[in-house]
Amino acid sequence: MKIISVYNNTIHSDEDIAAACIANNTDLVFLLKNGAGGRFDYKNECWLSSFTFPCHSHYNNGRFNPNETSSIYTLDEIIVVVNDYKTHGFIHYPGHYNALQLYREDYHADITTYPIALFKDPQGIPHIIYSQAWNHVQIMNLQTRQILTAAKSLITEGAEENHLEFYKTHEDSNKLPWPRPYDYFYGGLSVSPDGKYFLSNGWVWGSFGCYNIYNVEEFIQNNRIREIHLPIMDHSDRAMCWVDNNTIAVTCHPYTEELDKDEDEKQEYAADHYEIQLFAVADNGVQLKKRIAVKDINIVPTEMRYDPKLEAFIIYGPELGIVVISMSGEVLLHDTNIKIDSYDVGTGLMLKTNGKEVAVYQLG
């Protein structure tokens, strides 16, 4: 297996590229430093469409800044751009609206990536899951702009029963009103291939990484929050992705995770032992079903995608480079020289931008 250069050139623009993503086999989407952007056909080297976000317009709660770290999300012709660690973003939906504003509250937004995910419902209608506050995400129909979760409370299912049960054996010294609002910071979001579940790579005070799954339809219909919790919680900043409709992969470093365990619970993992752990997801919980051992390659603080056509994980990061690992744990490729910003599972393309320079790769 090797990395093949598909495109390497400089785009014709007065402005540098602020953010970019792969839309399909021929199209890239760029956000420029001045807030303008558009679709670019890299095979024919021509702009297909353009958009402009009102980055210089001030709202009561601030503004979108294209010079801050940003991300682009696409679904067919829909383009969503957000400032990753700020509070603003926009949705561009050709034929419907040019720049529908997104806004989240700023409570610890500077350390929590903007939660965004796009998906289609069973009828093929596009929807967005987006953050309104640190502990509050909404689901909106992008065609009608209706917020389907507008009446949803921030109280978890069974909160009253759990409160009463807990204080049977604990002293309620604070005497605070209860039930308390949802105490969870949503993080990066991803939707299962069939659109049934969404995963949040979030955190809770401690500070601990906390990874929750939600059934999309139940999240819309149930007035209470019901989470399916991945049984991992520590200080690691992990990579995770969907493998199929009911399987999630998570990167782990068992040696580090054992440091806080009692001696009789430790299995004495080597310091150079890393894992990709696979969890089966169901509405009633998750179950660890497989551990894929990876020796001497730190895959934890990275980005990870699973490509079903290759039956392999593509893992990448600024220090790691690119690693391709099979389901059996075989390292099919490790290139530390080529650094990429993103890997698109649908096309098998990798993208890197720097200033006005654009590079597209693929595995072959």
Secondary structure, DSSP 8 states (H G I E B T S, - for coil): --EEEEEEEE---SS-EEEEEE-SSSEEEEEETTSEEEEEETTTTEEEEEEE--TT--BTTB---TTS-EEEEEETTEEEEEETTSSEEEEEETTTEEEEEEE---TTGGGS---EEEEE-TT--EEEEEEEETTEEEEEETTT--BTTTT--S-BTTHHHHHHHHTTSS---S---SS-----EEEEEEE-TTSSEEEEEEEETTTEEEEEEEEHHHHHH-SSB--EE-S--SS----EEEEETTEEEEEE-HHHHGGGS-GGG-----TTEEEEEEEEEETTEEEEEEEEEEES---SSSEEEEETTTTEEEEEETTTEEEEEETT--EEEEESS---SEEETTTTEEEEEETTEEEEEEE-
